[in-house]
Amino acid sequence: MTDKTILRALRGETQPVPPVWLMRQAGRYLPEYRATRAKAGDFLTLCYTPDLAAEVTLQPIRRFGFDAAILFADILLIGQALGAKLWFAEGEGPRMSTITDAAGVAALRPVEAIHETLAPVYETVRILSRELPRETTLIGFAGAPWTVATYMIAGRGKDDQAGAHAFKAADRAAFTALIDHIAAATVEYLSAQIEAGAEVVKLFDSWAGSLKGQDFTDFALAPTARIIAALKARHPGIPVIAFPREAGQGYVGFARATGADCIAVDNSVSADWAAEHLQPDGCVQGNLDPRHMVTGGPDLVAEAKRIVRAFSGGPHIFNLGHGITPDADPENVHRLLEAIRG
């Protein structure tokens, strides 16, 4: 059995000090990331250049000694691999060509074609598998089908995800076909990451909170369950973290229903609530408000310790409720780790 703290938590072990990593821990708040990003020239080149992608993945491990490294990539690479055009507008985030009807879904590339585009990502995983410290867990990831679909339909991230909801209402069969196609590709993508050396995989459903009722079941929960079942059939024992962000009450029972080994929660729910309602089903990851990484001070320390106490009765991986922001102070990461580890 491994002694890696993240893997112990994912097996359901309660530990006196929770393992910790941060979403977007490799990123614009670090000067060394900005230097490597400048060397790459643009964001997609950084994602698709294995030596550079591995370097930015390793930077926060060297600086902070997190318990896990998460592969540096982007959730939309799979959409690009399926044939959508993808580019990044400086200061505005990702942009994609749009799919708005059944013909657009039918024109997507077949699932087995994705590896041609995504091969550099797998090489990054192989490099990291060799170069990470022995005690550091390597996490691979993908965007969940609903979230990837929202970008492929709207061409950009929007809080209301109106485009995806409109497509779903206009042609539910075509929309379902899109979700199914992305889900099948996601199984192949994550499976290839696991074969390259990822020890854990995570599904980011960043826009899950905009799905309600049966739509949440059909397009957030069910595809996640299918992906996890397929991965565990191919790779028995591989742990999966699910993050249906802003799911609210939808978090309850999500891990049990999908087969996820851990449910990651955002900071719109309290740690006390998550400990009561989610931890009985297994590991919970979360959930410090990322703004504390900007403001720091006594509030950061107090809130971190409060979260650790709230989750102390069960398996817990400490993380933020969403990604660390570019204006975060790296010194606050040191303060956070001191507060957690003592």
VEXMAR-546217 format. One record per residue (C-alpha): x, y, z. Coordinates in steps of 0.25 Angstrom, whole numbers, plus 5000, padded with zeros to 4 digits. Layout:
<kolkols>
X, Y, Z;
...
</kolkols>
This chain:
<kolkols>
5000, 5000, 5000;
5005, 5014, 4997;
5008, 5024, 5008;
5005, 5036, 4999;
4996, 5044, 5007;
4986, 5048, 4996;
4984, 5033, 4992;
4982, 5030, 5007;
4971, 5041, 5008;
4965, 5035, 4995;
4964, 5021, 5001;
4956, 5027, 5012;
4967, 5029, 5023;
4965, 5040, 5033;
4979, 5047, 5035;
4983, 5056, 5046;
4988, 5066, 5036;
4981, 5067, 5023;
4989, 5066, 5010;
4988, 5079, 5002;
4989, 5084, 4988;
4982, 5096, 4981;
4974, 5097, 4968;
4982, 5105, 4958;
4994, 5104, 4967;
5003, 5106, 4955;
4999, 5119, 4949;
5000, 5134, 4948;
5002, 5137, 4962;
5016, 5131, 4961;
5027, 5139, 4955;
5034, 5127, 4950;
5021, 5123, 4943;
5020, 5136, 4936;
5035, 5135, 4931;
5032, 5121, 4925;
5019, 5126, 4919;
5027, 5137, 4912;
5037, 5127, 4907;
5026, 5119, 4901;
5020, 5131, 4894;
5005, 5127, 4896;
4997, 5119, 4905;
4994, 5107, 4895;
5008, 5106, 4892;
5011, 5105, 4907;
5000, 5094, 4908;
5006, 5086, 4896;
5021, 5087, 4899;
5023, 5075, 4909;
5036, 5081, 4915;
5030, 5094, 4918;
5017, 5089, 4922;
5024, 5079, 4932;
5033, 5091, 4937;
5021, 5099, 4941;
5015, 5087, 4947;
5027, 5085, 4956;
5029, 5100, 4959;
5019, 5100, 4971;
5024, 5087, 4976;
5038, 5092, 4977;
5034, 5105, 4984;
5023, 5100, 4993;
5024, 5085, 4994;
5009, 5082, 4992;
5005, 5067, 4994;
5000, 5066, 4979;
5004, 5072, 4966;
4993, 5074, 4955;
4996, 5073, 4941;
4997, 5086, 4934;
4988, 5086, 4922;
4974, 5092, 4919;
4960, 5086, 4920;
4957, 5091, 4906;
4968, 5083, 4899;
4959, 5072, 4897;
4949, 5080, 4890;
4960, 5085, 4880;
4964, 5070, 4879;
4950, 5067, 4874;
4951, 5078, 4863;
4947, 5091, 4870;
4956, 5103, 4867;
4962, 5108, 4880;
4969, 5121, 4883;
4972, 5129, 4895;
4969, 5144, 4895;
4979, 5152, 4903;
4973, 5156, 4916;
4959, 5150, 4912;
4961, 5135, 4913;
4958, 5124, 4904;
4950, 5125, 4891;
4944, 5113, 4882;
4937, 5112, 4869;
4923, 5108, 4872;
4914, 5096, 4870;
4899, 5100, 4870;
4892, 5088, 4863;
4892, 5073, 4860;
4900, 5076, 4848;
4911, 5082, 4856;
4911, 5070, 4866;
4911, 5060, 4854;
4923, 5068, 4848;
4932, 5065, 4860;
4944, 5056, 4859;
4943, 5042, 4864;
4947, 5039, 4878;
4959, 5031, 4874;
4965, 5043, 4866;
4967, 5051, 4879;
4981, 5045, 4882;
4987, 5051, 4870;
4985, 5065, 4876;
4987, 5061, 4891;
4999, 5053, 4890;
5008, 5064, 4895;
4999, 5064, 4908;
5002, 5049, 4910;
5017, 5052, 4909;
5016, 5063, 4919;
5010, 5053, 4929;
5021, 5043, 4926;
5032, 5054, 4929;
5025, 5057, 4942;
5024, 5043, 4946;
5039, 5042, 4945;
5042, 5056, 4951;
5033, 5058, 4963;
5038, 5055, 4977;
5034, 5041, 4981;
5024, 5046, 4992;
5016, 5055, 4982;
5004, 5049, 4976;
5002, 5052, 4961;
4987, 5057, 4957;
4982, 5056, 4943;
4969, 5063, 4939;
4959, 5067, 4929;
4947, 5076, 4928;
4933, 5069, 4930;
4925, 5067, 4918;
4915, 5078, 4921;
4925, 5089, 4924;
4933, 5085, 4911;
4920, 5086, 4903;
4916, 5099, 4909;
4929, 5105, 4903;
4927, 5098, 4890;
4913, 5103, 4888;
4915, 5118, 4893;
4930, 5119, 4889;
4933, 5125, 4902;
4930, 5123, 4917;
4918, 5131, 4922;
4911, 5130, 4936;
4897, 5127, 4931;
4902, 5117, 4920;
4890, 5122, 4912;
4895, 5116, 4899;
4896, 5102, 4904;
4882, 5103, 4911;
4876, 5108, 4898;
4882, 5097, 4889;
4878, 5087, 4900;
4863, 5092, 4899;
4863, 5093, 4884;
4869, 5079, 4881;
4871, 5070, 4893;
4874, 5058, 4885;
4886, 5065, 4878;
4890, 5072, 4891;
4891, 5058, 4897;
4899, 5053, 4886;
4909, 5064, 4888;
4910, 5060, 4903;
4911, 5046, 4900;
4922, 5048, 4889;
4930, 5057, 4899;
4928, 5047, 4910;
4934, 5035, 4901;
4946, 5044, 4897;
4948, 5048, 4912;
4949, 5033, 4916;
4960, 5031, 4905;
4967, 5044, 4909;
4968, 5041, 4924;
4971, 5026, 4921;
4983, 5031, 4913;
4987, 5040, 4924;
4986, 5028, 4934;
4995, 5019, 4925;
5005, 5030, 4924;
5006, 5031, 4940;
4995, 5039, 4946;
4991, 5033, 4959;
4978, 5040, 4961;
4969, 5047, 4951;
4959, 5059, 4954;
4947, 5063, 4946;
4944, 5078, 4946;
4930, 5082, 4944;
4932, 5097, 4946;
4918, 5100, 4941;
4910, 5089, 4948;
4903, 5099, 4956;
4895, 5104, 4945;
4888, 5090, 4943;
4875, 5088, 4951;
4866, 5076, 4954;
4866, 5065, 4943;
4876, 5073, 4935;
4886, 5072, 4946;
4884, 5057, 4947;
4884, 5055, 4932;
4896, 5064, 4928;
4905, 5065, 4941;
4903, 5053, 4949;
4900, 5042, 4938;
4912, 5045, 4929;
4921, 5046, 4941;
4916, 5032, 4946;
4919, 5026, 4932;
4933, 5032, 4931;
4937, 5027, 4945;
4931, 5013, 4942;
4938, 5012, 4929;
4952, 5017, 4935;
4950, 5007, 4947;
4947, 4996, 4938;
4960, 4998, 4930;
4969, 5003, 4942;
4964, 4996, 4955;
4967, 5004, 4967;
4969, 5017, 4960;
4964, 5028, 4969;
4955, 5039, 4963;
4951, 5053, 4969;
4938, 5059, 4964;
4936, 5074, 4965;
4922, 5078, 4961;
4924, 5093, 4965;
4913, 5100, 4971;
4904, 5088, 4971;
4898, 5092, 4985;
4889, 5081, 4989;
4893, 5073, 4977;
4906, 5070, 4984;
4899, 5061, 4994;
4900, 5047, 4989;
4908, 5051, 4977;
4920, 5042, 4980;
4911, 5030, 4984;
4903, 5032, 4971;
4915, 5033, 4961;
4926, 5024, 4968;
4935, 5036, 4971;
4945, 5034, 4982;
4945, 5048, 4986;
4935, 5060, 4984;
4942, 5074, 4983;
4933, 5085, 4988;
4934, 5100, 4985;
4933, 5111, 4995;
4918, 5114, 4994;
4915, 5103, 5004;
4921, 5102, 5018;
4931, 5092, 5022;
4922, 5088, 5034;
4911, 5086, 5024;
4920, 5077, 5015;
4926, 5069, 5027;
4911, 5066, 5031;
4905, 5063, 5018;
4917, 5058, 5009;
4928, 5052, 5018;
4920, 5040, 5022;
4921, 5036, 5007;
4936, 5037, 5007;
4947, 5047, 5004;
4943, 5062, 5003;
4953, 5072, 4996;
4952, 5087, 4999;
4949, 5098, 5001;
4956, 5111, 5005;
4951, 5123, 4998;
4962, 5127, 4988;
4961, 5142, 4992;
4968, 5138, 5005;
4980, 5136, 4997;
4980, 5150, 4992;
4977, 5157, 5006;
4985, 5147, 5015;
4986, 5152, 5029;
4980, 5146, 5042;
4967, 5143, 5034;
4974, 5133, 5025;
4980, 5125, 5036;
4967, 5125, 5045;
4959, 5120, 5033;
4969, 5110, 5029;
4969, 5104, 5043;
4954, 5105, 5044;
4953, 5096, 5031;
4963, 5086, 5036;
4955, 5085, 5049;
4942, 5083, 5042;
4947, 5072, 5033;
4955, 5065, 5044;
4946, 5054, 5046;
4948, 5048, 5033;
4956, 5047, 5020;
4959, 5061, 5015;
4968, 5067, 5004;
4971, 5082, 5007;
4968, 5091, 4995;
4962, 5104, 4991;
4947, 5105, 4987;
4952, 5110, 4973;
4965, 5113, 4966;
4976, 5122, 4972;
4975, 5135, 4965;
4986, 5143, 4958;
4986, 5154, 4969;
4989, 5144, 4980;
5002, 5146, 4988;
5011, 5134, 4988;
5015, 5137, 5002;
5000, 5135, 5006;
5002, 5120, 5001;
5014, 5119, 5011;
5005, 5124, 5022;
4994, 5114, 5018;
5003, 5102, 5018;
5008, 5106, 5032;
4994, 5108, 5037;
4990, 5094, 5032;
5003, 5086, 5035;
5007, 5094, 5048;
</kolkols>
